[in-house]
Amino acid sequence: MRLILTLLVLIPSSALAHAPIEGMNHFFNGVLHPVLIPAHIILLLATGLLIGRQGDEAIAGAVPVFMVAVIAGVLLSQWAVNLDVAPILLTTAILLGSVLVWGRQLPIMLLRISALTAALLVGIDSSQETFSGEERYIALFGTVVGVSFLVVYVAGMTEVIRKWLHGIPVRVLGSWLVASSLMVLVLGLQK
């Protein structure tokens, strides 16, 4: 009996890159989507940390650009269903994490370009291939809300702690994001 149960557990069901959570409505599936995809959460954390480390003015200058770009990316996702953007997301996270480790302030224009790039990439990679019609747009709206909330929250928290111990905790978090990105990238290339 144990052998049969073990074999049944090992038999894969459908394998989707962006599968919804059973029993949850479409909006909350979209909200949780970026948290459940490793490449998305790593890039979003790196973006939020980078924006927040720059201070209030940077948050005010980069977050609106990020939000508009994530909406554009989500709208573009309907044409990018079969693209594998994860290596680009992780490479971008490595670059942003390296800037965090470096510990220097970026010019606001470069920060906006970084936020724009991250938002477009996450938005484009957030297609919900299992949903269609109205359900899909509700899930994509949830993704915009979830992504935006996550980046704004991380940026706000980082702004609060950015001067603790001369910014070393933020730099350490940046190094962890670089290491995490490298691990996920290598595991993805092993397939």
SULJODA-V827152 format. One record per run of one state. SS is the DSSP state (hx for helix, st for strand, lp for the rest). FROM is the first residue (numbers start at 1). TO is the last residue. If there is no record, write none. Layout:
ss->SS from->FROM to->TO
ss->SS from->FROM to->TO
//
This chain:
ss->lp from->1 to->1
ss->hx from->2 to->10
ss->lp from->11 to->25
ss->hx from->26 to->36
ss->lp from->37 to->37
ss->hx from->38 to->53
ss->lp from->54 to->55
ss->hx from->56 to->79
ss->lp from->80 to->85
ss->hx from->86 to->102
ss->lp from->103 to->107
ss->hx from->108 to->124
ss->lp from->125 to->133
ss->hx from->134 to->161
ss->lp from->162 to->163
ss->hx from->164 to->189
ss->lp from->190 to->191
//
